[in-house]
C-alpha cells in the first residue's frame, strides 16, 4: 500500500549524475535488450556514459527505465543490478563518503547531495530512537517504476555502504511497498536483515552502532575538499538547463568537426530558431558552448598523457597548432607548453560546467 504524501514531480530540466545508468544498461544487456532502442528519440546514448563529465536529465533517465521495464524480466532485476554498484562510480561524492568520519556521516552526504549520488527517487532521512531511516519515494507520475528503482537503489546503497565501511554492513530492517516476489529469500540473503513487503513506505534503516562506525579512510581535509566540490556541483546542476548539456553532447560527438548550430539543432530535433531562442532564454549562446566543448576536449587530452600538441589541436577542432595555442592563451593566460611542463595545475573545465562556473563567479 502506498503512502499518501508523494513528493512533487521533478522538472524535466533537473540533471543527475548517471551513477545508476551503467547498472541498468548492464542488466538490460544481460536480458538481451537492444540498448539503442532505450535511447530512441533522446539526445543521449549509451556511449555518452563513457565520458566522465556526462550528466543526464531526470526525465531522460526515467524514459530509459520505463522502456527497459517494458521487457518483463527487467521488472524483477533491480536487486541483482544494484549489487554490482561500485562506490568509485560516484566521483567526488565517493571521495567525500570514503573520507567521512563515520558511516552515518557518509550516508547523510549521499542524501544531502542526491543529484551527485544519481538518485532517481526522492530520498530523505528520519530518526527514530537509535535508528536512522532512509526513505525512498517515487516522484509523481513515476509510481510504475517504483518497484524496480527502489530495489536497485536500496541494493546499490547497501553494497556501497559495505565498500565504504570495508566490512559486512547490514541494515537494521528493510521495508518495501512492493508485494513479496517469488525470490523473497534472495532479499533477506543479500540485505542480511528482516525484509518486509507490502509496507506503507520504502525504508532502509540503520542502527546507531553502524551509524557511529569509524571509517578507516577518514580524512578531514579530503572531506572538506569533497564538500566544496559537491557544493559547486550542486550549483551547476541547478544553474545550467538541460538544453546546454544536450548541445554540449552534440558538439562533442562531432569533434573534431566544428559543428554548425543548424547541424546541432537538427540532431536535437529542433529548428535552428528554436535552439537559439532556448539558449538565449538560458543566457547562453552557441559560440560559447562550442568554445567550451573544444576547451573540455583539449584539457582532457592534456591531462591524459603525452599526446603531442599537434594531435590535441586537431582533436579539439583547430585548423593548426598555432590557432590552438592562441585559444589556449585566451582560456588560461599561458601557452599549452607551460601546462605540459607541469608548472601549473590543470584548469578546471568540464564542458558546460566550466561555463556555469564563469556565470556563477
C-alpha positions as CSV (number, residue, x, y, z in Angstrom):
1,X,0.0,0.0,0.0
2,X,1.4,3.4,-0.9
3,X,1.8,6.3,1.5
4,X,-0.4,9.3,1.0
5,X,2.2,12.0,0.7
6,X,4.1,12.0,-2.5
7,X,6.9,14.4,-3.4
8,X,6.2,16.8,-6.3
9,X,7.2,15.8,-9.8
10,X,10.8,16.6,-10.6
11,X,11.2,19.1,-13.5
12,X,12.5,17.7,-16.8
13,X,15.4,20.0,-16.7
14,X,16.8,18.5,-13.4
15,X,20.1,16.9,-14.1
16,X,21.7,14.0,-12.2
17,X,24.9,12.1,-12.4
18,X,24.3,8.9,-14.3
19,X,25.5,6.7,-11.4
20,X,22.8,4.1,-11.9
21,X,22.6,4.1,-15.7
22,X,25.6,1.7,-16.3
23,X,23.9,-0.8,-13.8
24,X,20.6,-0.5,-15.6
25,X,22.2,-0.9,-19.1
26,X,24.4,-3.8,-17.9
27,X,21.3,-5.7,-16.7
28,X,19.3,-4.8,-19.8
29,X,22.2,-6.1,-22.0
30,X,22.2,-9.3,-19.9
31,X,18.5,-9.7,-20.7
32,X,19.2,-9.4,-24.4
33,X,17.5,-6.0,-24.7
34,X,18.6,-3.9,-27.7
35,X,20.2,-1.0,-26.0
36,X,19.8,1.6,-28.8
37,X,16.0,1.2,-28.5
38,X,16.2,2.5,-25.0
39,X,17.5,5.8,-26.2
40,X,15.4,6.3,-29.3
41,X,14.4,10.0,-29.6
42,X,16.6,11.1,-26.8
43,X,19.7,13.3,-27.2
44,X,21.9,10.8,-25.3
45,X,23.0,7.2,-25.8
46,X,25.0,4.5,-24.1
47,X,28.3,5.7,-25.4
48,X,27.9,9.0,-23.7
49,X,28.3,7.4,-20.3
50,X,32.0,6.6,-21.2
51,X,32.7,10.3,-20.7
52,X,33.4,11.3,-17.1
53,X,31.6,14.7,-17.5
54,X,28.3,13.3,-18.8
55,X,25.1,14.1,-17.0
56,X,21.5,13.0,-17.8
57,X,18.2,14.7,-17.2
58,X,16.0,13.0,-14.7
59,X,13.3,12.9,-17.4
60,X,15.6,11.1,-19.9
61,X,16.7,8.6,-17.2
62,X,13.2,7.7,-16.3
63,X,12.4,7.3,-20.0
64,X,15.2,4.8,-20.3
65,X,14.0,2.9,-17.2
66,X,10.4,2.9,-18.4
67,X,11.4,1.5,-21.8
68,X,13.6,-1.2,-20.2
69,X,10.7,-2.3,-17.9
70,X,8.6,-3.0,-20.9
71,X,10.6,-6.2,-21.1
72,X,9.1,-8.3,-18.4
73,X,12.3,-9.9,-17.0
74,X,13.7,-6.5,-16.1
75,X,11.0,-5.7,-13.6
76,X,12.4,-8.2,-11.1
77,X,16.1,-7.5,-11.8
78,X,16.6,-4.3,-9.6
79,X,18.1,-6.2,-6.7
80,X,20.6,-8.0,-8.9
81,X,21.6,-4.9,-10.8
82,X,22.1,-2.9,-7.6
83,X,24.5,-5.5,-6.2
84,X,27.0,-4.6,-9.0
85,X,27.3,-1.0,-7.7
86,X,30.8,0.4,-7.0
87,X,31.4,3.4,-4.7
88,X,34.0,4.8,-7.2
89,X,31.2,5.4,-9.7
90,X,30.2,8.4,-7.5
91,X,33.1,10.6,-8.4
92,X,33.6,13.5,-5.9
93,X,30.8,12.1,-3.7
94,X,32.8,8.8,-3.4
95,X,35.8,10.8,-2.1
96,X,33.5,12.5,0.5
97,X,31.9,9.3,1.6
98,X,35.2,7.4,1.9
99,X,36.8,10.3,3.8
100,X,33.8,10.8,6.2
101,X,34.5,10.2,9.9
102,X,31.6,7.7,10.3
103,X,29.3,5.6,8.2
104,X,26.5,7.8,9.4
105,X,28.2,10.9,8.0
106,X,28.7,9.1,4.7
107,X,25.1,8.1,4.5
108,X,23.9,11.7,5.2
109,X,26.3,13.0,2.5
110,X,24.6,10.9,-0.2
111,X,21.2,12.3,0.8
112,X,22.4,15.9,1.0
113,X,23.9,15.6,-2.5
114,X,21.2,13.4,-4.0
115,X,21.8,14.5,-7.6
116,X,25.5,13.7,-7.4
117,X,24.5,10.3,-6.0
118,X,22.5,9.8,-9.1
119,X,19.2,9.1,-7.2
120,X,16.1,8.8,-9.4
121,X,13.9,8.7,-6.3
122,X,13.1,11.3,-3.7
123,X,15.5,10.3,-0.8
124,X,15.1,11.6,2.8
125,X,16.3,10.8,6.3
126,X,14.4,10.4,9.5
127,X,15.5,9.5,13.0
128,X,13.7,7.1,15.3
129,X,15.2,6.2,18.7
130,X,18.6,4.5,17.9
131,X,17.8,4.0,14.2
132,X,18.1,6.3,11.2
133,X,15.6,5.8,8.4
134,X,16.4,6.2,4.7
135,X,13.1,6.8,2.9
136,X,12.7,6.3,-0.8
137,X,9.7,7.6,-2.7
138,X,8.9,7.9,-6.4
139,X,8.2,11.2,-7.9
140,X,4.6,12.0,-9.1
141,X,3.8,10.1,-12.3
142,X,6.7,7.6,-11.8
143,X,5.0,5.1,-9.5
144,X,5.1,2.4,-12.1
145,X,8.9,2.4,-11.9
146,X,8.9,2.4,-8.1
147,X,9.4,-1.3,-7.6
148,X,12.5,-1.6,-9.8
149,X,14.0,1.7,-8.8
150,X,13.7,1.0,-5.0
151,X,15.1,-2.5,-5.4
152,X,18.0,-1.0,-7.4
153,X,18.6,1.9,-5.1
154,X,18.5,0.0,-1.8
155,X,20.7,-2.8,-3.1
156,X,23.2,-0.3,-4.5
157,X,23.2,1.7,-1.3
158,X,23.9,-1.3,0.9
159,X,26.6,-2.6,-1.5
160,X,28.3,0.8,-1.4
161,X,28.0,1.1,2.4
162,X,29.8,-2.2,2.7
163,X,32.5,-0.9,0.4
164,X,32.8,2.3,2.4
165,X,33.0,0.5,5.7
166,X,35.2,-2.3,4.4
167,X,33.1,-4.7,6.4
168,X,29.8,-6.7,6.3
169,X,27.4,-3.8,7.0
170,X,23.8,-4.9,7.4
171,X,20.7,-2.6,7.7
172,X,18.5,-2.9,10.8
173,X,15.4,-3.6,8.7
174,X,14.2,-3.1,5.2
175,X,10.6,-2.2,4.4
176,X,9.3,-2.3,0.9
177,X,5.9,-1.1,-0.6
178,X,6.1,-3.8,-3.3
179,X,4.5,-7.2,-2.9
180,X,6.7,-10.1,-1.9
181,X,8.4,-11.6,-5.0
182,X,8.9,-15.2,-5.8
183,X,12.6,-14.9,-4.8
184,X,11.9,-13.1,-1.4
185,X,14.6,-15.2,0.2
186,X,17.2,-13.5,-2.0
187,X,16.3,-10.2,-0.4
188,X,16.9,-11.5,3.1
189,X,20.1,-13.2,2.0
190,X,21.5,-10.0,0.4
191,X,20.4,-7.4,3.0
192,X,21.2,-9.8,5.9
193,X,18.3,-8.5,8.0
194,X,14.5,-8.7,8.2
195,X,12.8,-7.6,4.9
196,X,9.1,-6.9,5.0
197,X,6.9,-6.4,1.9
198,X,3.6,-4.7,1.4
199,X,4.6,-1.8,3.7
200,X,3.4,1.8,3.8
201,X,6.8,3.2,2.8
202,X,10.1,2.1,1.3
203,X,12.5,2.4,4.3
204,X,16.1,1.2,4.8
205,X,17.0,1.6,8.4
206,X,20.4,1.6,10.1
207,X,21.1,1.1,13.8
208,X,23.2,3.6,15.7
209,X,26.0,1.1,16.1
210,X,26.6,1.2,12.4
211,X,26.0,5.0,12.2
212,X,28.8,5.5,14.7
213,X,31.1,3.1,12.9
214,X,34.5,4.8,12.4
215,X,35.7,4.7,8.8
216,X,39.3,3.6,8.1
217,X,39.8,6.1,5.3
218,X,38.5,9.1,7.3
219,X,40.4,12.2,6.3
220,X,39.2,15.7,7.4
221,X,41.0,17.6,4.6
222,X,39.7,15.3,1.9
223,X,36.2,15.5,3.4
224,X,36.3,19.3,3.3
225,X,37.6,19.3,-0.3
226,X,34.9,16.9,-1.4
227,X,32.2,19.1,0.2
228,X,33.4,22.1,-1.7
229,X,33.4,20.2,-5.0
230,X,29.9,18.9,-4.2
231,X,28.5,22.3,-3.3
232,X,29.8,23.7,-6.6
233,X,28.4,20.7,-8.5
234,X,25.0,21.3,-6.9
235,X,25.1,24.9,-8.0
236,X,25.9,23.7,-11.5
237,X,23.1,21.2,-11.5
238,X,20.6,23.9,-10.7
239,X,22.1,26.7,-12.8
240,X,22.5,25.0,-16.1
241,X,19.4,24.0,-18.1
242,X,19.3,20.6,-19.8
243,X,19.5,22.2,-23.2
244,X,23.1,23.3,-22.6
245,X,24.1,19.7,-21.8
246,X,22.3,18.5,-24.9
247,X,24.1,21.0,-27.1
248,X,27.4,20.2,-25.5
249,X,27.0,16.5,-26.1
250,X,26.1,17.1,-29.8
251,X,29.1,19.3,-30.2
252,X,31.4,16.7,-28.5
253,X,30.1,13.9,-30.8
254,X,31.0,15.9,-33.9
255,X,34.5,17.0,-32.8
256,X,37.0,17.5,-34.4
257,X,34.5,18.9,-36.8
258,X,33.2,22.3,-35.7
259,X,29.5,21.7,-35.8
260,X,27.3,24.4,-37.1
261,X,24.3,25.3,-34.9
262,X,21.9,24.1,-37.7
263,X,23.5,20.7,-37.5
264,X,23.2,20.5,-33.7
265,X,19.6,21.7,-33.8
266,X,18.7,19.0,-36.3
267,X,20.4,16.3,-34.2
268,X,18.2,17.5,-31.3
269,X,15.0,17.5,-33.5
270,X,14.8,21.3,-33.1
271,X,14.8,24.1,-35.6
272,X,17.8,26.4,-35.5
273,X,15.5,29.3,-34.5
274,X,14.1,27.3,-31.6
275,X,17.5,26.3,-30.4
276,X,18.8,29.9,-30.5
277,X,15.7,31.0,-28.5
278,X,16.1,28.3,-25.8
279,X,19.8,29.2,-25.4
280,X,19.0,32.9,-25.2
281,X,16.4,32.3,-22.6
282,X,19.1,30.5,-20.5
283,X,21.5,33.4,-21.0
284,X,23.8,31.3,-23.3
285,X,24.9,31.4,-26.9
286,X,26.1,28.7,-29.2
287,X,29.6,30.2,-29.8
288,X,30.4,30.0,-26.1
289,X,29.2,26.4,-25.9
290,X,31.3,25.4,-29.0
291,X,34.3,27.1,-27.4
292,X,33.7,25.3,-24.2
293,X,33.4,21.9,-25.9
294,X,36.7,22.4,-27.6
295,X,38.3,23.5,-24.4
296,X,37.0,20.5,-22.5
297,X,38.3,18.1,-25.2
298,X,41.7,19.9,-25.2
299,X,42.1,19.9,-21.4
300,X,41.1,16.2,-21.1
301,X,43.7,15.3,-23.7
302,X,46.3,17.4,-22.0
303,X,45.7,15.7,-18.7
304,X,45.6,12.2,-20.2
305,X,49.3,11.8,-21.1
306,X,51.9,12.8,-23.6
307,X,49.7,13.4,-26.6
308,X,51.5,15.8,-29.0
309,X,50.2,19.3,-29.1
310,X,49.5,19.0,-32.8
311,X,47.3,16.0,-32.2
312,X,45.4,17.7,-29.4
313,X,44.9,20.7,-31.6
314,X,43.4,18.6,-34.4
315,X,41.2,16.5,-32.0
316,X,39.8,19.7,-30.5
317,X,38.8,21.0,-33.9
318,X,41.5,23.6,-34.6
319,X,42.9,24.2,-38.0
320,X,46.5,24.2,-36.8
321,X,48.6,24.2,-33.6
322,X,49.1,28.0,-33.7
323,X,45.3,28.5,-33.6
324,X,45.1,26.1,-30.7
325,X,47.9,27.9,-28.8
326,X,46.1,31.3,-29.3
327,X,42.9,29.8,-27.9
328,X,44.7,28.2,-25.0
329,X,46.3,31.5,-24.1
330,X,42.8,33.1,-24.2
331,X,41.4,30.3,-21.9
332,X,44.2,30.2,-19.4
333,X,46.6,33.1,-19.9
334,X,49.6,30.9,-20.7
335,X,50.7,28.6,-23.6
336,X,50.0,24.9,-23.5
337,X,53.7,24.2,-23.3
338,X,53.8,25.7,-19.8
339,X,50.9,23.5,-18.7
340,X,52.5,20.4,-20.2
341,X,55.8,21.1,-18.4
342,X,54.0,20.6,-15.1
343,X,54.4,24.2,-13.9
344,X,50.7,24.7,-13.5
345,X,47.7,22.7,-12.2
346,X,45.2,21.7,-14.7
347,X,42.5,24.4,-15.1
348,X,39.0,23.3,-14.1
349,X,36.7,22.7,-17.0
350,X,34.1,20.2,-17.9
351,X,32.1,21.2,-20.9
352,X,29.1,23.4,-19.9
353,X,30.2,23.0,-16.2
354,X,33.0,25.5,-16.9
355,X,30.6,27.9,-18.5
356,X,28.4,27.7,-15.3
357,X,31.5,28.4,-13.2
358,X,32.1,31.6,-15.1
359,X,28.4,32.6,-14.8
360,X,28.4,31.9,-11.0
361,X,31.7,33.7,-10.4
